[in-house]
Amino acid sequence: MLEFGCLCTIGFVLGLFAVAALFGLSALTPWKRRTRKEMLEPTFVYAPHTDNPTPFHRLLTEKNERPFATDAQLYLSVIIPAMNEEKRLPIMLNETLSYLSLRNHQNPDFTFEVIIVDDGSTDDTANTAAVYGRRHEGLVHVLKLDENRGKGGAVRVGVLHARGRLILFADADGATKFEDLEKLEKSMARLCGGDIDETFPGLVVGSRAHLESEAVATRSFFRTILMVGFHALVWLFAVRSVKDTQCGFKLFTRGAAARIFPVLHVERWAFDVEILYLAEMWKLKVDEVAVVWHEVDGSKIVPFWSWLEMGRDLILIWFRYTVGIWKPEANEN
């Protein structure tokens, strides 16, 4: 009996210590509070050669009530976050625009736009993107952030100015074969029950999970340990319905994007996890589709520190929502 009592006491003390440690970690890890009012402020297309920049459209309605989203004006919006991508971005844009233009030529109802979000780059990313804006006027728009927010912050800003019924975010490195968009579209149509409905609360995520055995074979032992550990933390604390949370190729209906993105808190690498955590919390329809993917040199992820930061953030996603530090609703003030 005494031994059992001692074990209970030890467990209680360790539990208190763990909770205190999580509160301490949360207090030491600040996040930028973004308000709905801030998200509704006018934003203009970056066009260095004009004195009359075009205002971006807004995804959100003025009032935070159903329907959360304004009416779509196009079929598809593609959001590309870019930070110091002046070299890799043109390769990705050439492939993307060739594919999208061909689809539009084959079917005039396939209307689209590409929004490149320059996330506080220190190189010539914005001007490189602006060249495509002039070359493909009305189709390519550049949104230039004054300071670096992180990939999640850049994606959110772009999504909140999208005009499409469907909204895709894709990485600037072009690692995912862009033609695989059709796989995601077909999956979204199945989720919607046949025809794509912009108000339907659904999202489809591109996945590299089918490539995991190959990745283990080619990665170093240390990087493999980091990858396995991160996946285990994701499953334990956050997301269980999706095997690959980090692939930069995700498709949202307009309604789902308007529900999820105003609520996001994480603005760096783990924002994908928070997206899927919220989707599971709200029981949104989610599907995972295998895509063709290849590694591209020039990744901004620092193998150890970026994974460590993501691990910390995904634990805090679970903890902050669980104890009520974060609310699953947009901050009005």
C-alpha positions as YAML, in Angstrom:
chain: A
units: angstrom
residues:
- id: 1
  name: MET
  ca: [0.00, 0.00, 0.00]
- id: 2
  name: LEU
  ca: [2.86, 2.33, 0.93]
- id: 3
  name: GLU
  ca: [4.65, 1.61, -2.35]
- id: 4
  name: PHE
  ca: [1.46, 2.31, -4.30]
- id: 5
  name: GLY
  ca: [1.03, 5.59, -2.40]
- id: 6
  name: CYS
  ca: [4.61, 6.59, -3.17]
- id: 7
  name: LEU
  ca: [4.14, 5.86, -6.87]
- id: 8
  name: CYS
  ca: [0.96, 7.96, -6.94]
- id: 9
  name: THR
  ca: [2.78, 10.83, -5.21]
- id: 10
  name: ILE
  ca: [5.71, 10.62, -7.61]
- id: 11
  name: GLY
  ca: [3.32, 10.53, -10.59]
- id: 12
  name: PHE
  ca: [1.43, 13.54, -9.24]
- id: 13
  name: VAL
  ca: [4.63, 15.53, -8.73]
- id: 14
  name: LEU
  ca: [5.92, 14.63, -12.20]
- id: 15
  name: GLY
  ca: [2.56, 15.60, -13.70]
- id: 16
  name: LEU
  ca: [2.66, 18.99, -11.97]
- id: 17
  name: PHE
  ca: [6.21, 19.50, -13.18]
- id: 18
  name: ALA
  ca: [5.22, 18.64, -16.77]
- id: 19
  name: VAL
  ca: [2.26, 21.05, -16.71]
- id: 20
  name: ALA
  ca: [4.42, 23.80, -15.19]
- id: 21
  name: ALA
  ca: [7.08, 23.17, -17.85]
- id: 22
  name: LEU
  ca: [4.47, 23.49, -20.62]
- id: 23
  name: PHE
  ca: [3.13, 26.73, -19.19]
- id: 24
  name: GLY
  ca: [6.71, 27.99, -18.94]
- id: 25
  name: LEU
  ca: [7.48, 26.96, -22.52]
- id: 26
  name: SER
  ca: [4.29, 28.67, -23.69]
- id: 27
  name: ALA
  ca: [5.16, 31.86, -21.83]
- id: 28
  name: LEU
  ca: [8.67, 31.90, -23.34]
- id: 29
  name: THR
  ca: [7.39, 31.32, -26.89]
- id: 30
  name: PRO
  ca: [5.51, 34.44, -28.02]
- id: 31
  name: TRP
  ca: [3.28, 34.62, -31.06]
- id: 32
  name: LYS
  ca: [2.04, 37.55, -33.07]
- id: 33
  name: ARG
  ca: [-1.64, 38.23, -32.45]
- id: 34
  name: ARG
  ca: [-3.34, 38.97, -35.77]
- id: 35
  name: THR
  ca: [-6.81, 40.49, -35.60]
- id: 36
  name: ARG
  ca: [-9.68, 40.18, -38.05]
- id: 37
  name: LYS
  ca: [-9.63, 43.97, -38.38]
- id: 38
  name: GLU
  ca: [-6.02, 43.74, -39.56]
- id: 39
  name: MET
  ca: [-6.95, 41.03, -42.06]
- id: 40
  name: LEU
  ca: [-9.61, 43.27, -43.60]
- id: 41
  name: GLU
  ca: [-7.26, 46.24, -44.18]
- id: 42
  name: PRO
  ca: [-6.74, 47.15, -47.87]
- id: 43
  name: THR
  ca: [-3.69, 45.62, -49.53]
- id: 44
  name: PHE
  ca: [-2.31, 46.55, -52.94]
- id: 45
  name: VAL
  ca: [-0.54, 44.63, -55.67]
- id: 46
  name: TYR
  ca: [3.20, 45.29, -55.75]
- id: 47
  name: ALA
  ca: [3.88, 46.94, -59.10]
- id: 48
  name: PRO
  ca: [7.03, 49.10, -59.02]
- id: 49
  name: HIS
  ca: [6.39, 50.65, -62.45]
- id: 50
  name: THR
  ca: [2.96, 52.13, -61.78]
- id: 51
  name: ASP
  ca: [1.65, 54.95, -59.61]
- id: 52
  name: ASN
  ca: [-1.82, 53.39, -59.31]
- id: 53
  name: PRO
  ca: [-1.46, 49.92, -57.78]
- id: 54
  name: THR
  ca: [-4.46, 47.61, -57.95]
- id: 55
  name: PRO
  ca: [-6.13, 46.67, -54.65]
- id: 56
  name: PHE
  ca: [-6.36, 42.99, -53.80]
- id: 57
  name: HIS
  ca: [-9.70, 41.29, -53.41]
- id: 58
  name: ARG
  ca: [-10.70, 40.16, -49.90]
- id: 59
  name: LEU
  ca: [-11.57, 36.58, -48.98]
- id: 60
  name: LEU
  ca: [-13.39, 37.51, -45.78]
- id: 61
  name: THR
  ca: [-16.73, 39.23, -45.39]
- id: 62
  name: GLU
  ca: [-16.98, 42.39, -43.29]
- id: 63
  name: LYS
  ca: [-18.97, 40.65, -40.57]
- id: 64
  name: ASN
  ca: [-17.67, 37.53, -38.85]
- id: 65
  name: GLU
  ca: [-20.75, 35.45, -39.55]
- id: 66
  name: ARG
  ca: [-21.88, 32.89, -42.12]
- id: 67
  name: PRO
  ca: [-21.06, 32.95, -44.94]
- id: 68
  name: PHE
  ca: [-17.50, 33.75, -43.85]
- id: 69
  name: ALA
  ca: [-16.25, 34.17, -47.43]
- id: 70
  name: THR
  ca: [-17.03, 36.66, -50.16]
- id: 71
  name: ASP
  ca: [-18.22, 35.25, -53.49]
- id: 72
  name: ALA
  ca: [-15.54, 33.77, -55.73]
- id: 73
  name: GLN
  ca: [-14.62, 35.52, -58.98]
- id: 74
  name: LEU
  ca: [-12.41, 32.78, -60.44]
- id: 75
  name: TYR
  ca: [-12.13, 29.01, -60.42]
- id: 76
  name: LEU
  ca: [-8.64, 28.75, -58.89]
- id: 77
  name: SER
  ca: [-6.23, 30.87, -56.86]
- id: 78
  name: VAL
  ca: [-2.63, 29.65, -56.48]
- id: 79
  name: ILE
  ca: [-0.72, 31.06, -53.51]
- id: 80
  name: ILE
  ca: [3.08, 30.87, -53.61]
- id: 81
  name: PRO
  ca: [5.02, 31.99, -50.51]
- id: 82
  name: ALA
  ca: [8.51, 33.13, -51.47]
- id: 83
  name: MET
  ca: [11.42, 34.27, -49.35]
- id: 84
  name: ASN
  ca: [14.74, 34.89, -51.14]
- id: 85
  name: GLU
  ca: [13.57, 32.80, -54.12]
- id: 86
  name: GLU
  ca: [14.78, 34.91, -57.06]
- id: 87
  name: LYS
  ca: [16.64, 31.90, -58.51]
- id: 88
  name: ARG
  ca: [14.15, 29.06, -57.97]
- id: 89
  name: LEU
  ca: [10.93, 31.01, -58.47]
- id: 90
  name: PRO
  ca: [11.16, 31.51, -62.29]
- id: 91
  name: ILE
  ca: [11.53, 27.76, -62.86]
- id: 92
  name: MET
  ca: [8.44, 27.04, -60.78]
- id: 93
  name: LEU
  ca: [6.41, 29.87, -62.34]
- id: 94
  name: ASN
  ca: [7.26, 28.78, -65.89]
- id: 95
  name: GLU
  ca: [5.96, 25.27, -65.21]
- id: 96
  name: THR
  ca: [2.92, 26.49, -63.28]
- id: 97
  name: LEU
  ca: [1.82, 29.14, -65.76]
- id: 98
  name: SER
  ca: [2.33, 26.86, -68.77]
- id: 99
  name: TYR
  ca: [0.08, 24.24, -67.18]
- id: 100
  name: LEU
  ca: [-2.58, 26.71, -66.01]
- id: 101
  name: SER
  ca: [-2.65, 28.54, -69.35]
- id: 102
  name: LEU
  ca: [-3.09, 25.24, -71.21]
- id: 103
  name: ARG
  ca: [-6.00, 24.28, -68.94]
- id: 104
  name: ASN
  ca: [-7.59, 27.68, -69.57]
- id: 105
  name: HIS
  ca: [-7.11, 27.30, -73.33]
- id: 106
  name: GLN
  ca: [-8.79, 23.88, -73.24]
- id: 107
  name: ASN
  ca: [-11.59, 25.07, -70.98]
- id: 108
  name: PRO
  ca: [-12.37, 28.82, -70.71]
- id: 109
  name: ASP
  ca: [-14.22, 28.15, -67.43]
- id: 110
  name: PHE
  ca: [-10.87, 27.25, -65.88]
- id: 111
  name: THR
  ca: [-10.07, 30.80, -64.78]
- id: 112
  name: PHE
  ca: [-7.15, 31.36, -62.46]
- id: 113
  name: GLU
  ca: [-4.79, 33.74, -60.72]
- id: 114
  name: VAL
  ca: [-1.36, 33.31, -59.15]
- id: 115
  name: ILE
  ca: [-0.49, 35.32, -56.03]
- id: 116
  name: ILE
  ca: [3.20, 35.40, -55.12]
- id: 117
  name: VAL
  ca: [3.75, 36.54, -51.54]
- id: 118
  name: ASP
  ca: [7.23, 37.98, -51.03]
- id: 119
  name: ASP
  ca: [7.89, 37.23, -47.37]
- id: 120
  name: GLY
  ca: [10.33, 40.04, -46.56]
- id: 121
  name: SER
  ca: [13.00, 38.89, -49.00]
- id: 122
  name: THR
  ca: [16.41, 40.54, -48.99]
- id: 123
  name: ASP
  ca: [17.11, 39.61, -52.61]
- id: 124
  name: ASP
  ca: [15.26, 40.52, -55.83]
- id: 125
  name: THR
  ca: [12.34, 38.08, -55.38]
- id: 126
  name: ALA
  ca: [9.61, 40.75, -55.54]
- id: 127
  name: ASN
  ca: [10.93, 42.35, -58.72]
- id: 128
  name: THR
  ca: [11.50, 38.95, -60.31]
- id: 129
  name: ALA
  ca: [7.88, 38.07, -59.58]
- id: 130
  name: ALA
  ca: [6.71, 41.49, -60.80]
- id: 131
  name: VAL
  ca: [8.20, 40.73, -64.23]
- id: 132
  name: TYR
  ca: [5.74, 37.82, -64.47]
- id: 133
  name: GLY
  ca: [3.00, 40.17, -63.28]
- id: 134
  name: ARG
  ca: [3.65, 42.46, -66.26]
- id: 135
  name: ARG
  ca: [4.09, 39.56, -68.67]
- id: 136
  name: HIS
  ca: [0.84, 37.88, -67.52]
- id: 137
  name: GLU
  ca: [-1.21, 40.94, -66.66]
- id: 138
  name: GLY
  ca: [-4.34, 40.16, -64.67]
- id: 139
  name: LEU
  ca: [-3.17, 36.61, -63.95]
- id: 140
  name: VAL
  ca: [-0.09, 37.06, -61.76]
- id: 141
  name: HIS
  ca: [-0.07, 39.37, -58.74]
- id: 142
  name: VAL
  ca: [2.71, 40.13, -56.26]
- id: 143
  name: LEU
  ca: [1.99, 40.83, -52.61]
- id: 144
  name: LYS
  ca: [5.07, 42.25, -50.89]
- id: 145
  name: LEU
  ca: [5.39, 42.01, -47.10]
- id: 146
  name: ASP
  ca: [7.57, 44.61, -45.41]
- id: 147
  name: GLU
  ca: [8.96, 42.09, -42.93]
- id: 148
  name: ASN
  ca: [9.45, 38.35, -42.78]
- id: 149
  name: ARG
  ca: [6.50, 36.59, -41.15]
- id: 150
  name: GLY
  ca: [7.40, 33.00, -41.91]
- id: 151
  name: LYS
  ca: [5.96, 30.60, -44.46]
- id: 152
  name: GLY
  ca: [2.66, 30.21, -42.60]
- id: 153
  name: GLY
  ca: [2.21, 33.95, -42.25]
- id: 154
  name: ALA
  ca: [2.92, 34.50, -45.95]
- id: 155
  name: VAL
  ca: [0.50, 31.77, -47.03]
- id: 156
  name: ARG
  ca: [-2.23, 33.21, -44.82]
- id: 157
  name: VAL
  ca: [-1.85, 36.74, -46.24]
- id: 158
  name: GLY
  ca: [-2.05, 35.35, -49.77]
- id: 159
  name: VAL
  ca: [-5.08, 33.17, -49.05]
- id: 160
  name: LEU
  ca: [-6.93, 36.08, -47.44]
- id: 161
  name: HIS
  ca: [-6.70, 37.95, -50.78]
- id: 162
  name: ALA
  ca: [-7.65, 35.06, -53.06]
- id: 163
  name: ARG
  ca: [-10.54, 35.21, -55.53]
- id: 164
  name: GLY
  ca: [-10.86, 31.51, -56.38]
- id: 165
  name: ARG
  ca: [-13.53, 28.92, -55.64]
- id: 166
  name: LEU
  ca: [-10.57, 26.67, -54.94]
- id: 167
  name: ILE
  ca: [-7.39, 27.90, -53.27]
- id: 168
  name: LEU
  ca: [-4.11, 26.03, -53.62]
- id: 169
  name: PHE
  ca: [-0.88, 26.87, -51.89]
- id: 170
  name: ALA
  ca: [2.28, 25.55, -53.48]
- id: 171
  name: ASP
  ca: [5.93, 25.89, -52.55]
- id: 172
  name: ALA
  ca: [8.16, 28.16, -54.63]
- id: 173
  name: ASP
  ca: [10.75, 25.43, -55.19]
- id: 174
  name: GLY
  ca: [8.48, 23.54, -57.58]
- id: 175
  name: ALA
  ca: [9.22, 20.25, -55.82]
- id: 176
  name: THR
  ca: [5.70, 18.93, -56.46]
- id: 177
  name: LYS
  ca: [4.67, 18.18, -60.05]
- id: 178
  name: PHE
  ca: [2.08, 20.90, -60.66]
- id: 179
  name: GLU
  ca: [-0.02, 18.72, -62.96]
- id: 180
  name: ASP
  ca: [-0.94, 16.70, -59.86]
- id: 181
  name: LEU
  ca: [-3.37, 19.51, -59.10]
- id: 182
  name: GLU
  ca: [-5.84, 17.41, -61.12]
- id: 183
  name: LYS
  ca: [-5.56, 14.58, -58.58]
- id: 184
  name: LEU
  ca: [-6.43, 17.01, -55.79]
- id: 185
  name: GLU
  ca: [-9.34, 18.44, -57.80]
- id: 186
  name: LYS
  ca: [-10.81, 14.98, -58.38]
- id: 187
  name: SER
  ca: [-10.50, 14.18, -54.70]
- id: 188
  name: MET
  ca: [-12.17, 17.48, -53.77]
- id: 189
  name: ALA
  ca: [-15.04, 16.74, -56.16]
- id: 190
  name: ARG
  ca: [-15.55, 13.38, -54.43]
- id: 191
  name: LEU
  ca: [-15.58, 15.09, -51.02]
- id: 192
  name: CYS
  ca: [-18.18, 17.57, -52.31]
- id: 193
  name: GLY
  ca: [-20.38, 14.76, -53.62]
- id: 194
  name: GLY
  ca: [-19.80, 15.26, -57.34]
- id: 195
  name: ASP
  ca: [-19.47, 18.92, -58.29]
- id: 196
  name: ILE
  ca: [-17.05, 21.24, -56.50]
- id: 197
  name: ASP
  ca: [-18.90, 23.51, -54.09]
- id: 198
  name: GLU
  ca: [-16.93, 26.55, -52.90]
- id: 199
  name: THR
  ca: [-18.91, 26.66, -49.64]
- id: 200
  name: PHE
  ca: [-18.17, 23.02, -48.78]
- id: 201
  name: PRO
  ca: [-15.81, 22.69, -45.78]
- id: 202
  name: GLY
  ca: [-13.17, 20.51, -47.39]
- id: 203
  name: LEU
  ca: [-9.43, 20.33, -48.01]
- id: 204
  name: VAL
  ca: [-7.16, 17.94, -49.87]
- id: 205
  name: VAL
  ca: [-3.48, 17.59, -49.00]
- id: 206
  name: GLY
  ca: [-0.75, 16.43, -51.31]
- id: 207
  name: SER
  ca: [1.29, 13.66, -49.72]
- id: 208
  name: ARG
  ca: [4.80, 12.23, -49.97]
- id: 209
  name: ALA
  ca: [4.04, 9.41, -47.52]
- id: 210
  name: HIS
  ca: [4.38, 6.84, -50.34]
- id: 211
  name: LEU
  ca: [8.00, 8.01, -50.75]
- id: 212
  name: GLU
  ca: [8.93, 7.51, -47.08]
- id: 213
  name: SER
  ca: [10.79, 4.22, -47.51]
- id: 214
  name: GLU
  ca: [12.91, 5.78, -50.28]
- id: 215
  name: ALA
  ca: [13.56, 8.83, -48.10]
- id: 216
  name: VAL
  ca: [14.74, 6.66, -45.22]
- id: 217
  name: ALA
  ca: [17.11, 4.88, -47.60]
- id: 218
  name: THR
  ca: [18.69, 8.11, -48.88]
- id: 219
  name: ARG
  ca: [18.72, 10.25, -45.72]
- id: 220
  name: SER
  ca: [21.41, 10.14, -43.06]
- id: 221
  name: PHE
  ca: [20.63, 8.20, -39.88]
- id: 222
  name: PHE
  ca: [20.42, 11.45, -37.89]
- id: 223
  name: ARG
  ca: [17.91, 13.06, -40.29]
- id: 224
  name: THR
  ca: [15.88, 9.83, -40.34]
- id: 225
  name: ILE
  ca: [15.67, 9.90, -36.53]
- id: 226
  name: LEU
  ca: [14.51, 13.53, -36.66]
- id: 227
  name: MET
  ca: [11.88, 12.68, -39.29]
- id: 228
  name: VAL
  ca: [10.52, 9.68, -37.37]
- id: 229
  name: GLY
  ca: [10.50, 11.64, -34.10]
- id: 230
  name: PHE
  ca: [8.61, 14.53, -35.69]
- id: 231
  name: HIS
  ca: [5.99, 12.22, -37.22]
- id: 232
  name: ALA
  ca: [5.53, 10.54, -33.84]
- id: 233
  name: LEU
  ca: [4.98, 13.90, -32.13]
- id: 234
  name: VAL
  ca: [2.49, 14.96, -34.82]
- id: 235
  name: TRP
  ca: [0.49, 11.74, -34.32]
- id: 236
  name: LEU
  ca: [0.66, 11.93, -30.52]
- id: 237
  name: PHE
  ca: [-0.20, 15.61, -30.04]
- id: 238
  name: ALA
  ca: [-1.91, 16.94, -33.14]
- id: 239
  name: VAL
  ca: [-2.98, 15.12, -36.32]
- id: 240
  name: ARG
  ca: [-3.90, 11.48, -36.87]
- id: 241
  name: SER
  ca: [-5.88, 11.53, -40.11]
- id: 242
  name: VAL
  ca: [-2.97, 12.60, -42.37]
- id: 243
  name: LYS
  ca: [0.41, 10.88, -42.71]
- id: 244
  name: ASP
  ca: [2.29, 13.76, -44.38]
- id: 245
  name: THR
  ca: [1.35, 17.10, -42.83]
- id: 246
  name: GLN
  ca: [4.26, 19.08, -44.31]
- id: 247
  name: CYS
  ca: [3.93, 18.71, -48.08]
- id: 248
  name: GLY
  ca: [3.60, 22.19, -49.59]
- id: 249
  name: PHE
  ca: [0.72, 21.35, -51.91]
- id: 250
  name: LYS
  ca: [-2.70, 21.77, -50.28]
- id: 251
  name: LEU
  ca: [-6.08, 22.57, -51.84]
- id: 252
  name: PHE
  ca: [-8.95, 24.27, -49.99]
- id: 253
  name: THR
  ca: [-12.47, 25.22, -50.90]
- id: 254
  name: ARG
  ca: [-13.12, 28.92, -50.44]
- id: 255
  name: GLY
  ca: [-15.39, 28.20, -47.51]
- id: 256
  name: ALA
  ca: [-12.80, 26.04, -45.73]
- id: 257
  name: ALA
  ca: [-10.05, 28.64, -46.23]
- id: 258
  name: ALA
  ca: [-12.26, 31.41, -44.82]
- id: 259
  name: ARG
  ca: [-12.95, 29.26, -41.77]
- id: 260
  name: ILE
  ca: [-9.38, 28.12, -41.07]
- id: 261
  name: PHE
  ca: [-6.91, 30.87, -42.00]
- id: 262
  name: PRO
  ca: [-8.27, 33.74, -39.85]
- id: 263
  name: VAL
  ca: [-7.85, 31.48, -36.80]
- id: 264
  name: LEU
  ca: [-4.23, 30.39, -37.41]
- id: 265
  name: HIS
  ca: [-1.64, 31.39, -34.82]
- id: 266
  name: VAL
  ca: [1.51, 29.62, -36.05]
- id: 267
  name: GLU
  ca: [3.27, 31.57, -38.80]
- id: 268
  name: ARG
  ca: [6.34, 29.44, -39.37]
- id: 269
  name: TRP
  ca: [6.98, 25.84, -40.44]
- id: 270
  name: ALA
  ca: [4.40, 24.10, -38.22]
- id: 271
  name: PHE
  ca: [1.43, 26.07, -39.56]
- id: 272
  name: ASP
  ca: [0.40, 23.04, -41.68]
- id: 273
  name: VAL
  ca: [-0.07, 21.07, -38.47]
- id: 274
  name: GLU
  ca: [-2.32, 23.75, -36.99]
- id: 275
  name: ILE
  ca: [-4.41, 23.79, -40.19]
- id: 276
  name: LEU
  ca: [-5.01, 20.05, -39.94]
- id: 277
  name: TYR
  ca: [-5.46, 20.18, -36.16]
- id: 278
  name: LEU
  ca: [-8.30, 22.68, -36.62]
- id: 279
  name: ALA
  ca: [-9.76, 20.63, -39.48]
- id: 280
  name: GLU
  ca: [-9.89, 17.56, -37.24]
- id: 281
  name: MET
  ca: [-11.27, 19.58, -34.32]
- id: 282
  name: TRP
  ca: [-14.10, 20.94, -36.52]
- id: 283
  name: LYS
  ca: [-14.55, 17.57, -38.29]
- id: 284
  name: LEU
  ca: [-14.00, 19.09, -41.74]
- id: 285
  name: LYS
  ca: [-13.68, 16.72, -44.68]
- id: 286
  name: VAL
  ca: [-9.99, 15.99, -45.35]
- id: 287
  name: ASP
  ca: [-8.38, 13.72, -47.95]
- id: 288
  name: GLU
  ca: [-4.73, 12.86, -48.57]
- id: 289
  name: VAL
  ca: [-3.54, 12.26, -52.14]
- id: 290
  name: ALA
  ca: [-0.15, 10.96, -53.27]
- id: 291
  name: VAL
  ca: [1.76, 13.41, -55.49]
- id: 292
  name: VAL
  ca: [4.94, 13.25, -57.54]
- id: 293
  name: TRP
  ca: [7.65, 15.03, -55.57]
- id: 294
  name: HIS
  ca: [11.39, 15.49, -55.90]
- id: 295
  name: GLU
  ca: [13.87, 17.23, -53.66]
- id: 296
  name: VAL
  ca: [15.14, 20.61, -54.88]
- id: 297
  name: ASP
  ca: [18.35, 22.24, -53.68]
- id: 298
  name: GLY
  ca: [18.06, 25.49, -51.75]
- id: 299
  name: SER
  ca: [15.67, 24.53, -48.95]
- id: 300
  name: LYS
  ca: [15.28, 27.17, -46.20]
- id: 301
  name: ILE
  ca: [14.86, 24.46, -43.54]
- id: 302
  name: VAL
  ca: [17.88, 24.05, -41.28]
- id: 303
  name: PRO
  ca: [17.80, 20.28, -40.55]
- id: 304
  name: PHE
  ca: [18.18, 20.29, -36.75]
- id: 305
  name: TRP
  ca: [16.93, 23.69, -35.58]
- id: 306
  name: SER
  ca: [13.93, 23.89, -37.90]
- id: 307
  name: TRP
  ca: [12.76, 20.43, -36.84]
- id: 308
  name: LEU
  ca: [13.31, 21.36, -33.18]
- id: 309
  name: GLU
  ca: [11.25, 24.54, -33.67]
- id: 310
  name: MET
  ca: [8.49, 22.58, -35.39]
- id: 311
  name: GLY
  ca: [8.45, 20.00, -32.59]
- id: 312
  name: ARG
  ca: [8.11, 22.74, -29.99]
- id: 313
  name: ASP
  ca: [5.36, 24.47, -31.96]
- id: 314
  name: LEU
  ca: [3.26, 21.37, -32.53]
- id: 315
  name: ILE
  ca: [3.33, 20.53, -28.80]
- id: 316
  name: LEU
  ca: [2.28, 24.12, -28.07]
- id: 317
  name: ILE
  ca: [-0.53, 23.88, -30.65]
- id: 318
  name: TRP
  ca: [-2.01, 20.99, -28.68]
- id: 319
  name: PHE
  ca: [-1.34, 22.57, -25.28]
- id: 320
  name: ARG
  ca: [-2.61, 26.08, -26.03]
- id: 321
  name: TYR
  ca: [-5.88, 24.89, -27.57]
- id: 322
  name: THR
  ca: [-6.35, 22.30, -24.82]
- id: 323
  name: VAL
  ca: [-6.02, 24.75, -21.92]
- id: 324
  name: GLY
  ca: [-7.80, 27.59, -23.75]
- id: 325
  name: ILE
  ca: [-4.87, 29.95, -24.32]
- id: 326
  name: TRP
  ca: [-5.85, 29.82, -27.99]
- id: 327
  name: LYS
  ca: [-9.47, 29.88, -29.10]
- id: 328
  name: PRO
  ca: [-10.72, 28.25, -32.32]
- id: 329
  name: GLU
  ca: [-12.10, 31.57, -33.56]
- id: 330
  name: ALA
  ca: [-10.68, 34.73, -35.09]
- id: 331
  name: ASN
  ca: [-9.56, 37.52, -32.77]
- id: 332
  name: GLU
  ca: [-11.78, 40.52, -33.47]
- id: 333
  name: ASN
  ca: [-9.77, 43.09, -31.45]
...
